[in-house]
């Protein structure tokens, strides 16, 4: 019996019945009455619709206009004042590989004090290349699942950053188009930052590559995995502790390198301070 999941669905056929008949005719096999009935009942209809869906073009006219506007807004800004903001999830599942390659002669890790199962955390971060401020300032919030950040945590993060002196007048926060940024609480946050002389601008939709903190998240999690392997999964209190240990290894030069990678050229006098 031919399993339809193993085939590449074609967008040429409007209905599941037409597709099944075409498969039988081309391959000379029978899908089977039971399988046919499942398809006709709509079990696999979503896959066919997905195959027919056209991926939106992020370089359409409207997106290109917004991209040009963003470039004109940021091209002459002082790089040392740019602060890149984003949020990510951090959990044990992301750090422990399900399948690990065992090197010849290497000891087998023994898990004595495993990190908590099922604990997920929302991590909010803000970059800086000013030597008197941390290169990546983070707040960690416990959450119920991955990618469950909310606007309340967004508000708490910036109130904490203001009280700790992490951001000040003249700073420019560059963020993505997360819905919480444009919610009532998000607008309130922008008003509070504006009253302190801090401005927030947003990268164009579908252009996350213009936010260098995305590279730092990947680097942070990779360093956390390296530390976890170095400890052989022993005596690790939990994900927040591991996150802080990895965070201590990130420098201002790492942030500046990520900025230049995404097109934000750093002045020589700024590099000399890092």
N, C-alpha and C positions, 0 to 999 in steps of 0.2 A: 504493500500500500504506500502511496506517495504522500509524504507529510508536507503540507502546504507551507509550514513555517520555514522549511529548508529551501524554499524557492524564492527568487527575487520577484516581488510583486510588480506587475506592470501597470502603468497608468493608462494603458490603451483601452482597458475594459471598464465600462461604466458600472457593471454589477458583478457580484461574486459568481453568479451563475455563468455569465459570459466568460469569466476568467477560467473557471473550472473546466468548461467545455473546451476552451482553447488549449489548456494544459493536457487534457486527455487526447485531443487530436494531434498535438505536436509530439508528445512523448509515447503515445500509444499505450498508456496505462490507465487504470481506473483509480480515481481518488477514493471511491467507495461511497456507498449510500449514507453511512453514518457520518462520515466526514463532510459529505455534501450537505447533509442536513444541518450540521453545526455551522457551516459557512452561511447557509441561507438563514439560519436563526440569528445571525449577526455576531457570532463569537469572534470572527476574524475581520469583521467589517472595518474596525478601527485601523487595522494594519493597511488595508487597501486605501482608506481615506488618507492615511499618513503618506503613502507612496504617491498619492496624487497632489499632496500639498506642495506648493511652490515656496521655497525658502525666500524670505524677504531680502531685498537687496539693500545693504546698508550704505551703498554708494549711489543712491538715487539723488535726484536734484535737491530735494528738501534736506537730506542728510548732508550733502556736500556744502550747502549754504550754511548750515549750522556748524560744520567743521571749520569752514573759513572764518566764521565769526569767532569761534573759540580760539583759533590761532591768532587772530588779530587782538583778542583780549589778553592773551598771555605772552605774546612774543617779546614785549618790552618790559615785562614785570621783573623785578629784582628776584633772582632765583632763591636767594637766602630767605625770602619772605613767603615762598610758596610752601604750603603745608598740604600734603595729600592724605585724604581721609577715606577709610573704607572699613568694612566689617566682614568677618569670616567666621566659620565654625571650626571647632577644635575638639576632637574626641579621641578616645583610645582606638576606635576602629580605624581612624586615619593613620595611626602611628604604628600599629602592629600588623605586619603583612600576614595574610592568610597562608601564603606559600613562600617560604624563604629558601634560598639556595644555600646548601650546606657546603662550605669549602673543605677540601681534604685536610684532615688534621686539626680542624678548628673544633673547639669544645662546643657541645650542645648547650644552648642557654637553658637554665632551669628557672622557671617562674616561681619565686618564693613569696614575694609580696606584689601580686598583680595589681595594676591600676583598676579602678572601679569599672565594672562592666556597665555599659549603657549610659554613662555620664557624658553629656554634651555641653559645650560651652560656646557662648557667643563672644567673640573677641572683636573689640572696636579699637582701631589704631589710627595714629596721626604721626606723620613723618616730620622730620626737621633736619636741616643741615647747619643749624646754628650751634656752635660748639658748647654753649652754655645750657643747652636743652637736650633731652634724650633723643637719640636718632629715631626711635620708634616707641612712642608713648602708647601704652595699651591698657585697657580695662577689660576684665573678664567677668562675664555674667553667666550664671548657671541657667540652663534652659532645658526644656523637655525633649527637644530633638534637634537635629541638624537644621541649620538655616531657618531658625525661628526667631531671628532678631526682630525687635519691634521698636516703635517710635519712642516709647518710654525709656528704653535703654539708650537710645540715641540722645535723648534729652539729658539723661544722667551722665553720659560720657562727657558732653561738652560743659556741663556745670562743674564736673570734676576737673576738667582741663583748665577752666577759668580759675577755679579756686586754687589749683596747684601752680598757677603761673605758667602753664605750658604754652598758652597762646596769649597774645597781647595785641594792642593797637598796631595796625599796619600789616598784620598777617593776612594772607589770602588762602582760604581753605578751598581746595579743589576736590570735588566729590563726584560720584556717579549719580545716576538717575533713579536710585532706589526710591520706591513710593513713599517711604517714611519721610524723605527730605521735603516732599511737597504736601504732606499731611498738615492738619492744623497744628499739631505739636511741632512738626518740622518747620513750619513757617514761624512759629513762636521762637524756636531756636535761632533762626536767621535774624529775627528782630533783636534778640538779646545780643547776639554776636555783633550786629550792626551798631548797637548802642555802645559797644566797647571798641568801635573802630576796626572790627574784623569783618571781612567780606567773604562770601561763599559763592563760588562759581561752579558750574556743572559741565562735565565733559559731554560731548554729543552722544545721543543714544546709540547703543551697539558699538561704542568705541572705547571699551575698557582698557585697550592697550595704551591709552593716554593717561592712565593712572598708574604711576610706577610702584605704588604700594602693592599691586598685584604680584610683582616679582618678589617683594619682601615676604609676602605670605608664603609663597612656595619655598623660599629659602628658609624661613622660620620653621616650617614643618619638616623640611629635610634635615635641618640641624637637630630638631627634636628627635627624629628617628635615629640619627647618628648617636646622640647621647643615650638614648634608650638601649641601643645595641651595646654601647660601651659599658653600661651598667649591667649588661646581660639580664635585663628585665628584673633586677633585684633592687630592693630598697628604694623604689621610686614611689614617693607618697601619692602622686596623682598627676593628672594632666596639667593643672595650673602650675605646679612646681616645675614640671618639665618645660612648660612654655616660658616661664621666667628664666630658667637656665639657658634656654636657646636664645632668648631675647638679649641676654647679656653679651652674646657673641656678635651682635650686629652693631656696626660702627657707622659714623656719619659718612665715611667714604663709600660704604655699601649703598647708602641711600642716594648719594650723589651719582654713583655709577648707574643705578637703576633709572635715575632721572635722565641722564645723558642717553641711555639706551632707548628711552621713549621720546627723544628729541628735544629735551630741555637742556640746552647747552649751559654748562657751568663756567663762570668766568675764572680766569687764572688766579685772581686775587682771592676768590672764594675757595678754590682748591688748596691754596697755600695755608688757609686757616684750619683745614680739616686734618 
